[in-house]
C-alpha cells in the first residue's frame, strides 16, 4: 500500500468513526442519569475532536505531497 492509498483508507475509517459517534448521541438520553449522560457526551466530544485531528493531519500530508509534485 502506498501513501495515497493509506491516506484514503484512513480518511474512510475516520468518516466511519465519525458516523458511529454521531449515531451514539441520540442513545445517551436513554441512560436517564444526568451525570453519566454528561460524561458520555464529554467523551463523545473528545472522540470527535481526536478523529478531526487525524483528518486534519491527513489533509496537511496530502497538500504537502501535492506541492512536491509541482
Secondary structure, 3 states (H helix, E strand, C coil): CCHHHHHHHHHHHHHHHHHHHHHHHHHHHHHCCHHHHHHHHHHHHHHHHHHHHHHHHHHHHHHHHHHHHC
